[in-house]
Protein backbone atom coordinates (compact mmCIF):
# COMPACT_ATOMS: atom_id res chain seq x y z
CA UNK A 1 0.00 0.00 0.00
CA UNK A 2 1.31 3.47 -0.90
CA UNK A 3 0.35 6.34 1.38
CA UNK A 4 1.10 10.04 1.49
CA UNK A 5 -0.21 13.27 2.92
CA UNK A 6 -1.62 14.09 -0.51
CA UNK A 7 -5.16 13.19 -1.51
CA UNK A 8 -5.30 9.69 -2.96
CA UNK A 9 -5.92 9.78 -6.72
CA UNK A 10 -6.52 6.16 -7.68
CA UNK A 11 -8.70 4.80 -4.89
CA UNK A 12 -12.29 3.80 -5.44
CA UNK A 13 -15.00 6.11 -4.02
CA UNK A 14 -15.94 3.70 -1.21
CA UNK A 15 -12.34 3.54 0.00
CA UNK A 16 -12.03 7.34 -0.19
CA UNK A 17 -15.26 7.76 1.79
CA UNK A 18 -14.04 5.34 4.46
CA UNK A 19 -10.71 7.21 4.75
CA UNK A 20 -12.52 10.54 5.05
CA UNK A 21 -14.67 9.16 7.86
CA UNK A 22 -11.58 7.81 9.61
CA UNK A 23 -9.87 11.21 9.39
CA UNK A 24 -12.82 13.30 10.55
CA UNK A 25 -13.77 11.00 13.42
CA UNK A 26 -10.28 10.20 14.68
CA UNK A 27 -9.84 9.99 18.43
CA UNK A 28 -7.03 12.20 19.65
CA UNK A 29 -5.34 9.99 22.23
CA UNK A 30 -1.60 9.48 21.80
CA UNK A 31 -1.84 6.03 20.20
CA UNK A 32 -4.31 7.30 17.61
CA UNK A 33 -2.22 10.41 16.92
CA UNK A 34 0.86 8.27 16.39
CA UNK A 35 -1.10 6.00 14.03
CA UNK A 36 -2.35 9.01 12.06
CA UNK A 37 1.22 10.40 11.90
CA UNK A 38 2.51 7.06 10.59
CA UNK A 39 -0.24 6.88 7.96
CA UNK A 40 -0.31 10.50 6.79
CA UNK A 41 3.09 12.02 7.60
CA UNK A 42 5.83 9.41 7.90
CA UNK A 43 5.94 8.64 4.17
CA UNK A 44 7.73 12.00 3.74
CA UNK A 45 8.90 12.93 7.24
CA UNK A 46 9.96 9.46 8.40
CA UNK A 47 8.75 7.44 11.39
CA UNK A 48 11.06 9.34 13.77
CA UNK A 49 10.64 12.76 12.09
CA UNK A 50 13.83 12.53 10.01
CA UNK A 51 13.03 13.51 6.42
CA UNK A 52 13.22 10.65 3.94
CA UNK A 53 12.45 12.53 0.70
CA UNK A 54 13.78 15.72 -0.86
CA UNK A 55 11.73 18.76 0.06
CA UNK A 56 10.21 17.38 3.26
CA UNK A 57 11.50 19.24 6.31
CA UNK A 58 13.36 17.28 8.97
CA UNK A 59 10.98 17.53 11.92
CA UNK A 60 13.67 16.62 14.46
CA UNK A 61 15.71 19.74 13.75
CA UNK A 62 12.69 22.02 13.24
CA UNK A 63 12.45 24.97 15.63
CA UNK A 64 8.75 25.66 15.01
CA UNK A 65 6.48 26.03 18.02
CA UNK A 66 3.18 24.16 18.40
CA UNK A 67 1.06 26.96 16.90
CA UNK A 68 3.34 27.24 13.86
CA UNK A 69 3.11 23.47 13.36
CA UNK A 70 -0.70 23.65 13.63
CA UNK A 71 -0.77 26.39 10.97
CA UNK A 72 1.35 24.33 8.56
CA UNK A 73 -0.73 21.20 9.08
CA UNK A 74 -3.93 23.22 8.57
CA UNK A 75 -2.84 25.17 5.48
CA UNK A 76 -0.10 22.99 4.01
CA UNK A 77 3.32 24.15 2.88
CA UNK A 78 5.29 23.52 -0.30
CA UNK A 79 4.19 20.13 -1.63
CA UNK A 80 2.37 19.22 1.60
CA UNK A 81 -1.37 19.63 1.07
CA UNK A 82 -3.59 21.31 3.68
CA UNK A 83 -5.30 19.01 6.16
CA UNK A 84 -7.98 21.46 7.39
CA UNK A 85 -10.70 19.70 5.38
CA UNK A 86 -9.37 16.22 6.20
CA UNK A 87 -8.56 16.20 9.93
CA UNK A 88 -10.40 17.81 12.83
CA UNK A 89 -8.73 20.48 14.96
CA UNK A 90 -8.02 18.29 18.03
CA UNK A 91 -6.29 15.78 15.75
CA UNK A 92 -4.25 18.50 14.02
CA UNK A 93 -3.19 19.94 17.38
CA UNK A 94 -2.40 16.42 18.62
CA UNK A 95 -0.17 15.87 15.58
CA UNK A 96 1.62 19.16 16.25
CA UNK A 97 2.28 18.16 19.87
CA UNK A 98 3.37 14.66 18.81
CA UNK A 99 5.79 16.10 16.22
CA UNK A 100 7.17 18.48 18.85
CA UNK A 101 8.20 15.43 20.90
CA UNK A 102 10.82 14.33 18.33
MODELLER restraints for C-alpha pairs under 7 A, 6 or more apart:
rsr = mdl.restraints
at = mdl.atoms
rsr.add(forms.Gaussian(group=physical.xy_distance, feature=features.Distance(at['CA:3:A'], at['CA:39:A']), mean=6.62, stdev=0.5))
rsr.add(forms.Gaussian(group=physical.xy_distance, feature=features.Distance(at['CA:3:A'], at['CA:40:A']), mean=6.85, stdev=0.5))
rsr.add(forms.Gaussian(group=physical.xy_distance, feature=features.Distance(at['CA:3:A'], at['CA:43:A']), mean=6.66, stdev=0.5))
rsr.add(forms.Gaussian(group=physical.xy_distance, feature=features.Distance(at['CA:4:A'], at['CA:40:A']), mean=5.50, stdev=0.5))
rsr.add(forms.Gaussian(group=physical.xy_distance, feature=features.Distance(at['CA:4:A'], at['CA:41:A']), mean=6.73, stdev=0.5))
rsr.add(forms.Gaussian(group=physical.xy_distance, feature=features.Distance(at['CA:4:A'], at['CA:43:A']), mean=5.71, stdev=0.5))
rsr.add(forms.Gaussian(group=physical.xy_distance, feature=features.Distance(at['CA:5:A'], at['CA:40:A']), mean=4.76, stdev=0.5))
rsr.add(forms.Gaussian(group=physical.xy_distance, feature=features.Distance(at['CA:5:A'], at['CA:41:A']), mean=5.87, stdev=0.5))
rsr.add(forms.Gaussian(group=physical.xy_distance, feature=features.Distance(at['CA:5:A'], at['CA:80:A']), mean=6.62, stdev=0.5))
rsr.add(forms.Gaussian(group=physical.xy_distance, feature=features.Distance(at['CA:5:A'], at['CA:81:A']), mean=6.72, stdev=0.5))
rsr.add(forms.Gaussian(group=physical.xy_distance, feature=features.Distance(at['CA:6:A'], at['CA:80:A']), mean=6.84, stdev=0.5))
rsr.add(forms.Gaussian(group=physical.xy_distance, feature=features.Distance(at['CA:6:A'], at['CA:81:A']), mean=5.77, stdev=0.5))
rsr.add(forms.Gaussian(group=physical.xy_distance, feature=features.Distance(at['CA:20:A'], at['CA:86:A']), mean=6.60, stdev=0.5))
rsr.add(forms.Gaussian(group=physical.xy_distance, feature=features.Distance(at['CA:23:A'], at['CA:86:A']), mean=5.96, stdev=0.5))
rsr.add(forms.Gaussian(group=physical.xy_distance, feature=features.Distance(at['CA:23:A'], at['CA:87:A']), mean=5.18, stdev=0.5))
rsr.add(forms.Gaussian(group=physical.xy_distance, feature=features.Distance(at['CA:24:A'], at['CA:86:A']), mean=6.28, stdev=0.5))
rsr.add(forms.Gaussian(group=physical.xy_distance, feature=features.Distance(at['CA:24:A'], at['CA:87:A']), mean=5.19, stdev=0.5))
rsr.add(forms.Gaussian(group=physical.xy_distance, feature=features.Distance(at['CA:24:A'], at['CA:88:A']), mean=5.61, stdev=0.5))
rsr.add(forms.Gaussian(group=physical.xy_distance, feature=features.Distance(at['CA:26:A'], at['CA:91:A']), mean=6.95, stdev=0.5))
rsr.add(forms.Gaussian(group=physical.xy_distance, feature=features.Distance(at['CA:28:A'], at['CA:90:A']), mean=6.38, stdev=0.5))
rsr.add(forms.Gaussian(group=physical.xy_distance, feature=features.Distance(at['CA:28:A'], at['CA:91:A']), mean=5.35, stdev=0.5))
rsr.add(forms.Gaussian(group=physical.xy_distance, feature=features.Distance(at['CA:28:A'], at['CA:94:A']), mean=6.35, stdev=0.5))
rsr.add(forms.Gaussian(group=physical.xy_distance, feature=features.Distance(at['CA:33:A'], at['CA:91:A']), mean=6.84, stdev=0.5))
rsr.add(forms.Gaussian(group=physical.xy_distance, feature=features.Distance(at['CA:33:A'], at['CA:94:A']), mean=6.25, stdev=0.5))
rsr.add(forms.Gaussian(group=physical.xy_distance, feature=features.Distance(at['CA:33:A'], at['CA:95:A']), mean=5.98, stdev=0.5))
rsr.add(forms.Gaussian(group=physical.xy_distance, feature=features.Distance(at['CA:37:A'], at['CA:95:A']), mean=6.74, stdev=0.5))
rsr.add(forms.Gaussian(group=physical.xy_distance, feature=features.Distance(at['CA:38:A'], at['CA:47:A']), mean=6.30, stdev=0.5))
rsr.add(forms.Gaussian(group=physical.xy_distance, feature=features.Distance(at['CA:44:A'], at['CA:51:A']), mean=6.13, stdev=0.5))
rsr.add(forms.Gaussian(group=physical.xy_distance, feature=features.Distance(at['CA:44:A'], at['CA:52:A']), mean=5.66, stdev=0.5))
rsr.add(forms.Gaussian(group=physical.xy_distance, feature=features.Distance(at['CA:44:A'], at['CA:53:A']), mean=5.64, stdev=0.5))
rsr.add(forms.Gaussian(group=physical.xy_distance, feature=features.Distance(at['CA:44:A'], at['CA:56:A']), mean=5.94, stdev=0.5))
rsr.add(forms.Gaussian(group=physical.xy_distance, feature=features.Distance(at['CA:45:A'], at['CA:51:A']), mean=4.25, stdev=0.5))
rsr.add(forms.Gaussian(group=physical.xy_distance, feature=features.Distance(at['CA:45:A'], at['CA:52:A']), mean=5.89, stdev=0.5))
rsr.add(forms.Gaussian(group=physical.xy_distance, feature=features.Distance(at['CA:45:A'], at['CA:56:A']), mean=6.11, stdev=0.5))
rsr.add(forms.Gaussian(group=physical.xy_distance, feature=features.Distance(at['CA:45:A'], at['CA:57:A']), mean=6.89, stdev=0.5))
rsr.add(forms.Gaussian(group=physical.xy_distance, feature=features.Distance(at['CA:45:A'], at['CA:58:A']), mean=6.47, stdev=0.5))
rsr.add(forms.Gaussian(group=physical.xy_distance, feature=features.Distance(at['CA:45:A'], at['CA:59:A']), mean=6.88, stdev=0.5))
rsr.add(forms.Gaussian(group=physical.xy_distance, feature=features.Distance(at['CA:46:A'], at['CA:52:A']), mean=5.65, stdev=0.5))
rsr.add(forms.Gaussian(group=physical.xy_distance, feature=features.Distance(at['CA:48:A'], at['CA:102:A']), mean=6.77, stdev=0.5))
rsr.add(forms.Gaussian(group=physical.xy_distance, feature=features.Distance(at['CA:49:A'], at['CA:58:A']), mean=6.14, stdev=0.5))
rsr.add(forms.Gaussian(group=physical.xy_distance, feature=features.Distance(at['CA:49:A'], at['CA:59:A']), mean=4.79, stdev=0.5))
rsr.add(forms.Gaussian(group=physical.xy_distance, feature=features.Distance(at['CA:49:A'], at['CA:60:A']), mean=5.44, stdev=0.5))
rsr.add(forms.Gaussian(group=physical.xy_distance, feature=features.Distance(at['CA:49:A'], at['CA:102:A']), mean=6.43, stdev=0.5))
rsr.add(forms.Gaussian(group=physical.xy_distance, feature=features.Distance(at['CA:50:A'], at['CA:58:A']), mean=4.89, stdev=0.5))
rsr.add(forms.Gaussian(group=physical.xy_distance, feature=features.Distance(at['CA:50:A'], at['CA:59:A']), mean=6.06, stdev=0.5))
rsr.add(forms.Gaussian(group=physical.xy_distance, feature=features.Distance(at['CA:50:A'], at['CA:60:A']), mean=6.04, stdev=0.5))
rsr.add(forms.Gaussian(group=physical.xy_distance, feature=features.Distance(at['CA:51:A'], at['CA:57:A']), mean=5.93, stdev=0.5))
rsr.add(forms.Gaussian(group=physical.xy_distance, feature=features.Distance(at['CA:51:A'], at['CA:58:A']), mean=4.56, stdev=0.5))
rsr.add(forms.Gaussian(group=physical.xy_distance, feature=features.Distance(at['CA:59:A'], at['CA:99:A']), mean=6.89, stdev=0.5))
rsr.add(forms.Gaussian(group=physical.xy_distance, feature=features.Distance(at['CA:60:A'], at['CA:102:A']), mean=5.32, stdev=0.5))
rsr.add(forms.Gaussian(group=physical.xy_distance, feature=features.Distance(at['CA:66:A'], at['CA:96:A']), mean=5.66, stdev=0.5))
rsr.add(forms.Gaussian(group=physical.xy_distance, feature=features.Distance(at['CA:66:A'], at['CA:97:A']), mean=6.24, stdev=0.5))
rsr.add(forms.Gaussian(group=physical.xy_distance, feature=features.Distance(at['CA:66:A'], at['CA:100:A']), mean=6.96, stdev=0.5))
rsr.add(forms.Gaussian(group=physical.xy_distance, feature=features.Distance(at['CA:69:A'], at['CA:96:A']), mean=5.38, stdev=0.5))
rsr.add(forms.Gaussian(group=physical.xy_distance, feature=features.Distance(at['CA:70:A'], at['CA:92:A']), mean=6.27, stdev=0.5))
rsr.add(forms.Gaussian(group=physical.xy_distance, feature=features.Distance(at['CA:70:A'], at['CA:93:A']), mean=5.84, stdev=0.5))
rsr.add(forms.Gaussian(group=physical.xy_distance, feature=features.Distance(at['CA:70:A'], at['CA:96:A']), mean=5.68, stdev=0.5))
rsr.add(forms.Gaussian(group=physical.xy_distance, feature=features.Distance(at['CA:73:A'], at['CA:82:A']), mean=6.10, stdev=0.5))
rsr.add(forms.Gaussian(group=physical.xy_distance, feature=features.Distance(at['CA:73:A'], at['CA:83:A']), mean=5.85, stdev=0.5))
rsr.add(forms.Gaussian(group=physical.xy_distance, feature=features.Distance(at['CA:73:A'], at['CA:92:A']), mean=6.64, stdev=0.5))
rsr.add(forms.Gaussian(group=physical.xy_distance, feature=features.Distance(at['CA:74:A'], at['CA:82:A']), mean=5.25, stdev=0.5))
rsr.add(forms.Gaussian(group=physical.xy_distance, feature=features.Distance(at['CA:74:A'], at['CA:83:A']), mean=5.04, stdev=0.5))
rsr.add(forms.Gaussian(group=physical.xy_distance, feature=features.Distance(at['CA:74:A'], at['CA:84:A']), mean=4.58, stdev=0.5))
rsr.add(forms.Gaussian(group=physical.xy_distance, feature=features.Distance(at['CA:75:A'], at['CA:82:A']), mean=4.32, stdev=0.5))
rsr.add(forms.Gaussian(group=physical.xy_distance, feature=features.Distance(at['CA:75:A'], at['CA:83:A']), mean=6.66, stdev=0.5))
rsr.add(forms.Gaussian(group=physical.xy_distance, feature=features.Distance(at['CA:75:A'], at['CA:84:A']), mean=6.62, stdev=0.5))
rsr.add(forms.Gaussian(group=physical.xy_distance, feature=features.Distance(at['CA:76:A'], at['CA:82:A']), mean=3.88, stdev=0.5))
rsr.add(forms.Gaussian(group=physical.xy_distance, feature=features.Distance(at['CA:76:A'], at['CA:83:A']), mean=6.89, stdev=0.5))
